[in-house]
Amino acid sequence: MKRYNPKEIEPKWQQKWSEDKTYEASDDPSGKPKKYILEFFPYPSGAAMHVGHVRNYTIGDAMSRHARMMGYDVLHPMGWDAFGLPAENYAIKTGISPKQAIAENTGRFKQQLTQMGFGYDWSREFASSDPEYYRWTQWFFLLLHKRGLAYQKESLQWWCPVDKTVLANEQVENGKCWRCGSEVEKKSLKQWFFKITEYAERLEKDLDDVDWSDSIKAMQRNWIGRSKGAEVVFAMDGSDEKITVFTTRADTLFGATFLVLAPEHPLLKTITAPEHRAQVENYLQKTRNKSDIERQETNREKTGVFTGAYAINPVNGEKLPIWTSDYVLVGYGTGAIMAVPAHDERDWAFAQAFKLPVVPVIEPETGTPQENPETRLSIVAIVRNPRTNEYLSINWGKLGGNLFIGGGREANEDIVETAKREIAEETGYRNLKLVAQTDRIHHHYFAHSKNVARYIEAYGLLFDLEDETRDEQRLEPDEQGKFTVEWLPASAAEAVITDELHTTCYRLLVKGECYHGEGIMMHSGSYDGLRSSEAREKIVADLEAKHLGKERVNYKMRDWLISRQRYWGAPIPMIHCAKDGVVPVPEDQLPVLLPDMQSYEPSGDGRSPLARVPEFVNTTCPICGGPAERETDTMDGFACSSWYPMRFADPRNNDRPFDAVKVQRWLPVDYYIGGAEHAVMHLLYIRMWTKVMQDEGLVDFGEPFTGLRNQGMILAPDGRKMSKSWGNVIAPDDLIEQGYGADAIRVMELFIGPWNQSANWSVEGMGGSFRFLQRVWALSQDYLTKNEPANPADDIAIKQVMHRTIKKVSTDMEAMGFNTAIAAVMEAVNELYRLKVTVPFGAAPEAWRWAIESLLLLLAPFVPHITEELWMQLGHTDSIHLAKWPVYEEQYLTSDRMTIVIQINGKVRSQIEVSSSATEEEVTAQAKEDKKAVVYLTNQTPKKTIYVPGKLVNFVL
């Protein structure tokens, strides 16, 4: 029998597939449905791939192979996201040009992908650093500029002193550069931006139309930051200047007690009083280098300074002091806020820090309003033991669980005295000290025990227990025995007590939280008594009538900073002319090529290395023909990856970025597969570019990816991320060289766990994967070398095993259940090994041939090499990867056999297969003859035999 040798099999088929162009997609319509499957555009680093990277490509390859066998025309291409800082930094360090480094890295990556047997259409390969590609990236820049979506302005930007380039906001993580991890700083530079904010509404809304995970959608929505509210105009006291504020809660305007401007707000220098100018300037210097994320941290100590200026509240004419603080961002809303400390946590913290007034204007409302409610007045009393930090509760058991002390009060009854009375009656505690009290709380609920709807006007009160003296309880007859008094630790009180009214009181009184929900208006003039949602609409309408405000939808997202002061990127195709200003490079002069350079070190002065190349910089103005200079900034690498799926549909087009007919055939991408780390940047950018293309009439769709799948990470066996610095990297090349082969690695990648969950790499699992393939190989070789004559046998069991497996694997593949699909095939292999003992190959040759062929077809998406080899050994001339996926037949899914477990004294000792129609006597007789059971039953007569039909037989000795 031939030995399974991956080192011999795998290179042979990789070469054969390449020669036969097995995986090349045709642009000619075949009448078949299409499937475009794409993994994230990989950056070819010098470190090459480890098994963590391989998982992503294995998933995409399995899906592509399965789709092809299911009758789809499949496009599964591969290319290289080649621009970016790593290659340039490597060039600075070694002197090797980025072009040469990328070529070497690309070759290494391609070799690894090929040796893993991934079925890519290599005829469509390109790199983003190819002039034939970035020519069209520059063309798209000009398109964005023509549509008013690319512009240049000077502003403070994040600057990485190590990488010596500006960074977009989303590339600054906790005040550090996302690539090198160094502390960033702010620099004032003239930069190019793409107006992604023009597409904010569509980017947010169209997420409803794509098959993406909820977590990725949430990350995108959070970054876009849609909020509906109003712009409110505050006049300046003693000045003609006006400050516009965006707020989502116009109903809280009467509670505004001060205004806060972002340190970058353009009016700050104008309005600051002379005597406060030095203090403000000093504060601005301190806040320059803080990241937006750091500035928005809620638990950070609030800082700020008073400007000496005042604004006029448009709803009541009150003068409000104007402060500046770094917790307000210039890029969100208008860069100015009205501070309502009674109903906003950050405003409240600021007010506490600087002893500013707090005016509540919303009475909390909890529960769900009921029809025709019975009205009651009530209190909720929270009693704290300051010595133990425990809280007094009443446990009503099944009648209502744990609550704080509650009770009704009369209209003319003092609130504090009512609370003390209820506490004394229900618990016996009397020596109490009032600590805090809430405003009125409106609560709605349905009292099921009384079968009545209720509306309660309640007050919450917090008491400290001064001593633990306790009298007897004085309970009403219907309360006696209904509850117990319990002290709860602080950690348990919030979790155990879940009634909405009581938890609201706890959050307000104990945790000191602001109330920022809906409620009933108070201290708000003519709007008092209205629900806050109704008052919000009326206040905005009244302001709009006075030209002091208007309704508006706002987005937190800012425009995309596209400029980079580095060499290795697509040059921005703009020309600066002293006479005509900033002028686009004519399309027929594209691409603007990167010149070869000897040194790639950035200057650090805000200009890229290209500024040191006179023959690149100096040019003529395309309008006046006079001397001019080229733009020396290059584009952010994300620009090049914002349209590459379209180019794969038509990668050799020299006349335009792509042919509309070819793009219409393949796009949008059906499945886009990669890690979740690009959930914000790349995915937002490519979605924006796609919508620009749609608006320009280049494509007829607005979303580039119908389905997005984010795989879980493969961690090292030690549970950490694989890293050379930790010495825990596992390279696929090494495993292949050790003799495991690519197919065993692929099995391991997919069998290790659900595709979207992280898992630790397992050395033992690698061995198990290889042994499984050896069993498949040996079973097939046994069949191929069969020479035993045999009498015909019933082949129904063989068919049942395989039809069940075909159904299971087919269902799992549609749900991307790769691990359970492989497990089903493993189980089928085990069953076939058992069956060949009772049904030899010679007894049912056709059934066995069909079973083994079906087994190989089911495995083909996972392990392409071994299945191709065995398929050909079975006499086929066409590739298994072009064969049809097997189809199960319902008639074989119901088995006429059943598995009976054999127990001896309640312990499982064996199992047998019997006919589904077998009687208890027949099952018992066969069980007694089982060779494993006989060991326990020899010379012993069971005292009792217990039979559970269809499940087990238990012999009690």
N, C-alpha and C positions, 0 to 999 in steps of 0.2 A: 504494500500500500504506500502511495506517495506521501511524504511527510509535508505538513503545513509549514511553509517557509516564506514569511512575509517579505524578507529581503530579496527573494527571487521574484515573487508574484507582483509586488506593488510597483516597482519601477517599470516592469514590462507593460502593465496596463496604463500607467501614466503616459508613457511614450505613445502607446497605441491610440489613446483618446486624443492626444495632441495631433497625431498624424491624420486621424479620421475626422478631426474637428467635431467631435461628438457633441460638444456643448455649445456650439455656436448657434446663436439665435438668428432666424431669418426674418428680414423685414417684409417679405412677401406674405400677404394674408393667406392663411391656410384654411380658414373657416373654423379653426379651433379657438376656444377662448384663450385669452392671454393671462400670464401671471408674471409680474415683475417683482423679483425678490432681490433686495439690496441690503448689504451690511454697511454700517457707517464707514464713510471714506477714511481709510486708515492712514496715519502718518507713519512713514517708514523710518523708524528710529534706528540708531546704531545698535541698540540692545537686542534687536530682533524680537521674535515672539516667544512667549512661554505658554504653558498649557492654559493659563487663565485667558489669554487672548484667543486661543484656539476654540474655546467654547462658542464664542460668538459666531465664528465662521462655520463651525460644525452644525449649528442650528440652522443657519441660512442654507447650507448645502443640503441637509436632510430635507428641508422644506422644498427646495428647488427640484431635487430628484423625485420626490414623491409627486409633486405637481406635474412633472413631465410624464410620469407613468400614469397619472390620472387623465391624461389627454390634453394638457395645456401646452400652448406654445410658451416657453419659459425664457425670460431674459434674466440672466444672473451674471452681471459684469463685475469687474474689479479694476480699480485705479488707485491713484496715490495723491493724498493731500500733502503736497511736497513743500509748499512755502511755510515759513514760520521761523520762530526764534531758535529752536534747538539746533537746526543745521547751521545757522549763522553763528551762534555761540560756539559751536564745535569748530567752525572755520577760524574764528578769532583765536581759539585755543591752540589749534594744530597747524593753521596755515593752509589746510585743505579747503578748496572752494566749496561752497554749499552745493553747487551743481554736481561736483564730483562725489561729494558725500552722499547726496540723495541718490545718485545713480548706483552707488555701491550698496546702499541700504535697500533700495528698491529691488535690486537683484537678489539680495539675501532674503527679503520677505517673499518674493515671488517663488524662490526655491522652496521655502518652507511651506507655502500654501500649496504648491504643486505636489510635494512629497506627502502631504496630508490627503491627497486625492480629491481636493475640492474642484467641483465641476464648473469652472468659470469660463465665460466667453472672453478669452484673452485677445480676440481680434479687436475688441473695443477698448483695450487698455490705454490709459493716458495718465499723465501727471499734471497737477495744477500749475507746475512750473514750466511746462512746455509752452513756448511762445505761441504755438498754434491754439493752445487753450486759453492762456491769459490774454491773448488778443481779444477774445470775446468777453472775458471778465471786464476788460477796459471798455469794450463796447457797451456793456450793461451800465457801467459807471456813467457813460455819456447819456444813455437813455434816462437814467435817474436824474441826471442834471437837467436834461431837456424837459422833464416832467416836473421840475421844481423840487425834487426830492433829494438832491445832493447840494449841499451848501457849505460855505466856509465861514467861520467866525472865530474870534479870539475869546478865550475863556479860561478859567482855572480848570486844569485837568490833572488827573492822577498821573504821576511820573514815577517810573521804576528806576532808581539810580543804578541798579545792577544791569538790567536789560537795556537801560537808557532809551526808553520809549514811553509814550503815553499808553494808558490803559483805559478801556471802557469801564463804566461803573461796575458791571457784572463780572469784570476780571479782577476786581479788588475783593479779597476775601479776608475779613477781620483785619483790615488795614494793611494787608500784605499782597504782594504780586501773586497771581494765581499760578504762575509758572515756576518762578525761582524762590518764592517764599520770603523775599526781602521786604522790609518796611517801605511803604510808598510815601511820596510827598506830593504837594500840590505845586503846579507850575502854570503860569499864564502863557498860553501858546495859541497861535492861529491854526485851527484844525478843520479838517473836513468831516462832515456829518451826513448820515442818511436819515431822512425824516421818517423814521419808523412810526412816530407818533401819529402820522396821518392815517395809519392802518390799525391803530389801537382797537377801535370798535370792531372791525372785521376779524382781527386776530383773536379777540375775546369771544365773539359770537360764534365763529366758525368752528371752535373747539367742540361744539355740540354735534358736528357732522362727521367726526373722525373716530375710528376705532382705536383709541389710545387708553392707557391705564388712567384711572381716576387720579392717581398721585401725580402723574406728569401733567395732566390737565390743570390740577390744582396749583402746581408750581408755576405754570405759565400764567394762569389767572392772577396769582399773587404778584407776579412780576409786573404784569400789565396794570393791575391795581385799579380796576374800574370802580368808580363811586359816583352816585348820583347826589347832587346837592344844589347849592346856590352860590353865586358870587354876590357878596355884600360889600357895599362901598361905605367906608368910614371916612368922613371929612376930618381934616387935621385942625386942631384948635390953634387959631392964630396964624393959619397958613392956607394957601390955595391948593396945596398938595392933597391928594386923596390916596388912601390905601385900600386896595381891593383884597378881600379875604374869600377863600373858598371854604365852605363848610357843608357837611352832610347833615348837620343838625341846626337848621335855622330856628327851630323851636326853642333852642337854649340861648338865644340872643340876649334875653333879659338877664341871663346869668353870667354874661361876659363881664369880667372885672379888669382885664388888661389885654393888650395885644402883644404878640411876639413876632419879630421879624427874623428871618434867617440872616446869619452874618453876611451872606453874599447879596442880600437884597439891594437893588440899585438905589432905593430911596434912603438907605440907612445913613449915608454920609450927608445927605441933604437935610434930613430932619433932626439929626442929633444936635442938641443944644451945645454951645461952645464950651460950657463948663463940664460937659460929660464927654467931649470928643476924645481926649487922651485915654480915658478909661475904655471907651468903645474900641478905639484903635488897638489898644493892648489886647483886648479880648479877641479881636479878629485875628491877630497874629497867632494866638494860642490855638485857635480852632482850625487853622488852614489845613493841617495834615491829618485831621480825623476823618475816617471813612464814614460813609452814610450808614453802614450797618452799625458801627460803633456809636454813632450819634443817636441812633434810634433805640438803643438798648434801654428797656424800661426800668431795669434795676440800677442804672448808672446815676450817680449823684448829679442833680441838675445844676447847671451853671448858667450865668447870664449877667447882663448889666443893663441898667436903666439908661435910656437915651435922653431923658429930660423933656421929651415931647409927649403930647397927649392927642388922642383921637376922640371923636364924638360918636357915641353909640347911636345908630340911626333909628332905633326903636324907642329910646327913652331920653335921648339927649345927654346922657351922663358922660363925663370926661373919663377916659380910660388911659392909664399910663402905658407907654410903648416901651417894650424891652426888646433886647436881642438875645437869642440863645441858640446854641448849636443843635438843639433837639428839633428845630424847625429846618426843613430842607427847602432850598430854593427851587429844586426841580419838581416838587410836588405841589399842585395847586398853584398858588400865586407867590409862594415863599413867605407868606404872612398868615398868621392864625389869630382868631379871636379865642382867648383862653377862657374856658368855662370850668374852673377847678372843681365845682360841685359835681360835675358829670363827666370828667375826663381824668384818667389816672395820671398822665404825664403833667397836665395842667395843675392838678391837685398837688403833685410833688413839688412843682415849681413854686406854687403859691405858699406851700409850707416852708420851703427853703428861704423865701424872701418876705414872709409874713404879709402876703397879699390877701385881700378879702375873698371870701367864698360865699356865693349866694345860690342856694338851691332853687331851681325853678320847675322841677319835675317831681311830682309825687309818684313813687313806684306803683306799678300795677302788675299784679301776678295772677296766674290762673287763666281760665277761659271763661269769658262772659257767658252767662246763662239767660235763658228766657224767663221772664217774670220771677226774678229772684226775691227771696225774703231778705230784707236788710237788717244787719246787726252791727253793733259797735263792739270792738274787741281790743284785747292787748295780747302781745306775746312777750313773756318775760324770760330773759336768759340770766341764769344765776351762775356766777363763776366763783369757785373757791380759789383765791389768789395764792394760797399756800400750797395747793396741789396741782393747780392749773387744770382742774376738772370742772365739768359743766353738768348742772342738774337737769335730769330728763325724767319724763313720765313714759313708761313702757306700757302701751295699751295692748301689746300682743297682737293677736289676729285682728283686733278691732281698728288698728291704725299704726302699730309700730311705735317707735320712739318719737317723742315730740318734746319741745321745751314747754314751759308752763303757759297755758292759754286760758282765756276766759272772756266772758262777756262783760260789758259795763253799761251803766245807764248814761243817758245823754248828759246829765248834769254832774256826773261823778268824776272826781279827780283821777287822772290817768295813773299817776304814780301810786296813789292809795289803792286803786283797783288792782294794780299789779301785785302790790304787797299783800293784799287780802287773798288773792288767788294763790300766791306762793304759800302763804301760811296755811290755808285750808287744805291744799293738796299735798303739801310736803311737811308742814310743821315748822319750817324755818322762818324766823322773824327778824333776826338782826341783819339788816341789809343796808347797803349804801349804794345809791343811784350813781352810775358812772356815765351813762350816755342814753340818749333817746332819739329815735328816728322821727322824721316827719310822718305824716299820715300815709299809710299804705293801703291801696285798694286791691282787694283780693276776691276772686270769683271761684266758686267750686260747687260741686253737687254733693250734698250729704246723703250718701246712699243709705246710711243707717236710719235716716229720718225721711228719706225719699223726697227731699226738697232741695231746690236750687237756692244758693245763698250768695249775697254780696256783702262783704265785710269791710268796714273802715277800721283799720287796725293801727296801733302804734307799737313799735318794738322798743323794749327797755332792757338795758344791761345793768345788773346789780352785782356788786361784790359781796360775798358772804363775810361779815365781820367776825363772827365766831360760829361755832358749830352747835350752839344751843338749839334744841329742837323740841317743840311741843307735839302733842298728839294731833293727827290729821282730823279735820272736821269736814267729812265728806257727805254729800247728799246720798240718800238711800240708793239711787240708781247708779252711783259711782263706786260704791263699796265693792271691793274684790275685783274690780275691772282692770286695775293697773297696778304697777309697782314703781317705786321711786328708785332711780339709778343715777349714779355719778359716772359720767363718761370722760375719759381723757380727751384732751384737745384734739389729738390725732384721730380719734374715733368719732367725735361729735359730728363733724361735717359729713362723714361717710354714712353714719347710722341714721341721722335725721335727714329725711329726704323731702318732707313736705315743702312746697315751694315758698309759702309765706314764711315759714320758720327758717328756711335756709337763707332767704333774702335778709331777714333780720340778722342772722349770724354773720353774713358777709359784710353788712353795713356797720354793725356794732362791734363785732369782735375782730374781724379782719381789716376793718377800716377802709373797705373798698368804696369807690364812688359808684353811684347808681347811673348807669349809662344806657338803660333800657327805655322802653316806652312807658308812658304814664299819663297822669293828669296834670295840666298846667297850674302853676301857682306863682305868685310874685311876678306876674307877667301882664299886668294891666288888663285890658279888655279881653285878653285871651285866656284868662283864668277860668278853670273848670272844663276847658276843652281837652279832648284827648290830644296827646302830643303829635300824633301823626296828622290829625286834622289841623292843628295849630300851625304845623310846619308849612302846609300848603297855603294857609291864609296869610301867614307872615311874609312868605316869598311873594305872593300875589300883591300884597299891600306895598312891599318895597319896590316891586317892579312898576307899580302905578306911580310911585314917586321918583322913579329913575334912580333908585338907590340899591337895586339888586336885580338879579335874574336867575332863572333856573339854568343849571348846567351839569353836564356829565363830565367828570374829570378822570384822568388816567395818571397813575404814578410813574409809568414808564417814561424814560427820556429818549431823545434821539440817539441813534447809534453812532458812536465815535469811530470813524473808519481810518483815520490817519495813523501811520506808524513811522517813527523816525529811524527806520532800519533799512538795510539793503535788500534782504531776501524776501521780497514780496512783489506783487504786480505794481509797477509804477502807476501813479495816478495820472491819467491822460489829460492834464490841464497845463496851460501856458500862461505865464504872467507877463503882461505887456504894459509898459509905462503909459501908453496912449489909450489902449482899448481895454485895459483891466484884465480880468481873468477870462481866458478864452479856451474853449474845448479844442483838443487836437482833432483835426479832420479825420473822419472814419477811414478814409483811404490811406492814412498814414499810420494806422494801427498794424501791428502792435508797437507800442513804445517799449523798445527792448531794454532789458537790464544790461548795462555795460559790464565787461569783465573788469575786476579790480584786484589789486594786490593786498589791500588791507580793508577789513570789514568793520574795524573798530568804530563805533559811533562816536561822534564828536562830543556828545554830552551837552551841547548848547541848544538843543531843541531842533537840530537839523540832522537829516540822515546822512550816511556816508556818501550818497549820490551827490551831495552838494560839493564834494571835493573833486568831481570829475567835470572839468570845463566843457569837454566835447559832448557830454550828456546835457549839462545845464544850458549851455548857450544854443539858442535856436532863433528862428524868425517867427514873428507873429503871423498867423494865417489870415488875419484881416488886413493889417496895414503893411505887412512885409518888413517891418522894422525889427531891430534887435529885441529879443525877449528871452525869458528864462523858463525852463521847464519846472513844473512842480517836482520837488525832490522827496516828498513823502511817498511811501508805498502803502498799499492797501492792507488792512487787517486780513489775515489768512482766512477768516470766516467769510470774506467776500467770495473767494474762489470756491468755497464749498457750499455756496448758496444757490448754485444752479447746476451742479454736476450730474444729478440724476437725468436731467434733460439731455445733456451732452452724450450720455451713454446710449441714448436712443439714436444718435446720429453723430458719431465721434470723428468722422473724417470730412465733415462739411467745411469747405474753405470759403464759402460765399455768405454764410450766416451762422449764427450760433447752433441752429438745428433746423431741420425740416419739420414743418407743422404736422404733416401727414404722419411722419414717423413717430413724432412725440404723441400724437393722438392715438397711435396704435398701442404704445406701451405705457404711457403715463395715465393717471398717477401711479406711483409705486404701490403695489398691493401690500407688501410687508417690508418695513424698514426696521432693521435689527441692530441693536447696539446698546451700550451702557447708558444709564440714566444721568451720567455726569454732564451731558450736553442738553439737558432738558430745557434750559433757559436760553443760552446764547445761540447755539447753532440752529436749534429748531425754530426759534422766533425769527431769526434772520432769513432762513430759507423759506419760511412761510411768507414773510413780507415780500421777498423777491418774486415768489410765485404769483402773488396778487398783483404786483406791478406788471408782470408778463401778461396776466389775464386782462388787466386794464388796457394794455397796449395791443391786445388781440393776438399775441404770440401763442397763447395756449387757451384752451376752453375750460380750464378747471382752476380752482382757487386754492386748493390744498395739495401739496406735493406727495403726501403719504396718506393713503387710506387707512392702513394699519401700521401701528408702531408697537414693537415688541422689545422690551428692555430685559436682557438676560441678567441673572444673578452672577455674582463674582465667584470664581474659583480661587480659593485661598490656599496658601501653603499648608502642608500637613500640621504645622505648628499653630495654625489658625490666624496667622498674620497675612497681610497682603504680600504677594511675592515681590522681592526687591533684591537687587544685587548686594546692596549694603548689608542686608540681613543674611545673605548667603542661603536663601531658601527658594531660589528660582528653580523650577523644573522645566527644562527645555524639551519640546517634542522631538528634536533631532536626537537627543541622547537616548530617549526611550526607543526610538526607531532603530538606532544603532545597536542597542542592547538586544534587539531581536523581537520586541513586542510588536512592532509594526504600527502603521498609521491606523489600520482598522480597529485594533484593540484600544488605541487612544480615543478614537471616535466613540466607541462603545462606552468607555469610561466617562467621557465628557457628558454624554446624554443620559447615562444610567445612574450617575452619581446623585441625582435628585431632580425635583421639578426644575424646568429650564429657567424659571424666573426667581429662583431662590439661591442664595449663596451656599457654598459647601466647601469643606476642606478636602484637598486632594488626598487620595489614599493609595499608598504603595500596594497594600494588600488587594485593594479593589482593582488595581491595574493587572495584577496577576490573575484575578478572577475573570476579568474581561478576556484575557488571552486564552485561558482554559476553555471558556465558553466557545470561542471561535474554533479551537481545536476539536471540540465535540461536534460542531457543525461540519467541519472538514471530515472528521472520521466517519460520521454518519453517511455523508455523501460518498466517500471513498468505499465504504462497505457496500453501498448500493451499486456503485459503478463496477465493483469487482465481484459481484454476486455470481456464483456458479452452482449453487445448490439447487437441485430439482426439488420441487415441493408440490404437494397437492394443493389445489385451489382452496383458498380460505376466505372467510367472510371479511371484506375490507371496510365494513361500515364504521368500525372504530377509528380507523385511520382518517376517514373522511370527516368524521365528527370532530376529531381533534383539530384538524386543519381548518375546517369551516368556522369553528368557534374562534380560533386564533385569528383568522382573516377578519372576522367581524370586530374582534376586540382591537386589533392593531389599526384597522381602518378608522374606527371611531376615535381612538386615541390620537392618531395622526392629525385628524381634523381639529382636535382640541390642543395640539402641540404637547400631548402627553407622551413624550419620547421615552421617559424612564419606564412608564407602565407598559408601553408598547413593547419595549425590549424585554421586559419581565415576562410578558405573555409569550413571546417567541422562545425565551429560555424554558418556560414551562412546557411549551409544545415540544421542544427538543427532548426534554426529559421523558415526556409521554411516548414519543416516537421510539426512544431507546427501549422503553418497557414493551411497547407493542411488537417490536421486531423479534422478540423472543417467542411470542405466541402466534404472530402472523409473519413468517419469514418473507424476505424480499421476493423469493421465487414463487411464493404462494399468491401474491397480489402485486405483480410487477407494475401494472399500470397505475394502481392506486399509490404505490410507493413513489413512482416517478413523479406523479402529480403532486404528492405531498412534499417531496424534496424541492421540486421546482417552486411550489408556492412558498415554502420556507425561505428560499433564496430571494424571491421577489419581495417578500415582506422585509427582509434584511437589507435589501439593496440600497435604500436611502441612507442607512446607517453605516454600512461597511461595503463600500463600492468595489474594492479590489478582490476580496475573497469570493464575493458573490459572482463577479464577472468571470473569474477563473473557473469556478465550479459550473457556471452556466454553460461556458464553452465546452467543458469536459463532458457535459451532458449531451453535446452534439449540436447546440445552437450556433448559428453563424452571425446573428445580429446581437448587438449589445443588450445586456439585461436592462440597462438604463433607458433603453428605448422601447422596452416591452410594456405590456399593459398590466396595470395593478390587478391582482386577483380579486374575484368577486365571490362572496359567500352565498350559499343557498340555504334558505330558511329550513328546509326539510331535515337538514343535518344538525340543526342547533339544539334539538330536543333529544337528549340521550336516552337509549333504552337500557343503559347501565347505571348503576349507582354505587357509590363508595360507602362501605360499611366499616366503621371503626371497631376494632376488637379490644375490649378491656378485660383485664384480669384483676379482680378485686378493685375495680374503679380506676386502674392505671392503664393507660394506652400502651398496648404491646404490638399492635399490627393493624393492617387494614386490608380489605379484600374488595374486588370488583365483582358484583353480582348482577343478574338480570333485574330490571326494574319491577318485573312481575313476580320475583321470587317470593315464596311464602316464608313465614317465620321459621318453619321447620327446615326449609332448604337453606336459608341464611345461616341458621345455627349449625347445621351439618357442615357446611363449607367452612365456617369459622373454626370448628373443632379440628378440621384437617389442615388448616393453615400451618405452614412449617414453623413460623415464629410462635404461634399460639401453642403448638404441640409441646414445645419445650416446657411450658408452664402447666399443661394439662396432663402430662404423662403420669400414669398411676394415680390420678386423682379424679374423683367424680364431683362435678360442680354441685354445691348444695342448692344453688339457685341460679337461674338464667334469666337475665333481664334484657328484653329486646325493645329498642326504640325504633319503630318503623322508619326505614330509609336513612337511619343515622348510625346506630351502634348496637352491638350486642355485648353484654357484660356478664362474665362468668364469675360467680361468687364461690370461692373454694372454702 
